[in-house]
Amino acid sequence: MTLQRQIGFWIACLGGLIAFLYLFSSVLTPFVAALILAYLLDPLVDWLERMRLGRLTATCLVLLVFVLVFVVILLAAAPLMLNQLSALAAKMPDYVTRLQTLVTEQGGPLFERFGGEGRLKEIQSQLASGAGEAAKWFAGLFTSLLSGGQFVLNLISLLVLTPVVAFYMILDWDHMVAKVDQWLPLAHRDTIRELVTEMDQSVAGFLRGQATICIVLGLFYAIALSVAGLHFGFVIGIISGLINFIPYVGSLTGLVLSIGVATAQFWPDWTMILVILGIFAAGQFLEGNVLQPKLLGHALGLHPVWLMFALLAFGSLFGFVGIMLAVPLAAIIGVLVRFALRQYLASPLYHGYRQPLPRPPGDSVAP
């Protein structure tokens, strides 16, 4: 097969995968979640197999323990989170109005000095309009998420289908990998295996490390904010931890929410506002100096800007399924780009010429 045909074949495969994801993204959520779950739990099942436990028994044991732990956490935290989310959505318009009032009261003299009284009234009107729209949007978002039929359907499919699909995937994981390995082109099998190994190390290291970081930070923020007496501190902390897989976005979202609620709740007590700020500063120190070096390191090998772009791009194209696949696909693309760059740097296209072959001994050039 010529190089052009090989390139055309792989481009066609990529186009088919993109079309499949785009067409069936609305029903793929439990299957993608099961695939990720099987990918993360398979090493543990392999370890139990090496301890002379059968594959079927090991799969059942690992999946049963995971489901039990998940159900216990869900039953313990879900009622509190749902109550606080509903209360936060209902209270958000009051908080926004309170913050708007504080901004106009505290910044009134400054606005009058630089813009006059007319400028102050214009800013007040703009703040009132924007605050009202933001509050309505925020409340409507939570209401639609909690009461929408599609959300309930997706949640039920996740809770029911994901463990079942994951069971069969884990049980047949080694057979699936071996079968795919047989399909690899013989001429490039070793190169593809090296690339897949690099992809596996990158994706697995990031997923396991980042999942642990999200859990630790979510618990830290939730407990610290609740102890500090912040209204809805538990749910704000959990949200900050769960979306921490997006670089800087999780911490920034939690910080903005916390400082906004703290200002509306504690003003004019600056001490408590600084305490809330200190909690997030401590969380960032914990993440940057302890958790990431120990758990993550350089597992992914991707720049945070590229990771954020991948999350936004895949999420925009394929919805929630795209967000779930964004990190693995970003890691795979990163490995392929680095491989292509190495090939380019070693090619004549980069050097601009071919190195001359060494001249045999005794061979002379005629004058």
Order of alpha helices (4+ residues) and beta strands (2+ residues): alpha-alpha-alpha-alpha-alpha-alpha-alpha-alpha-alpha-alpha-alpha
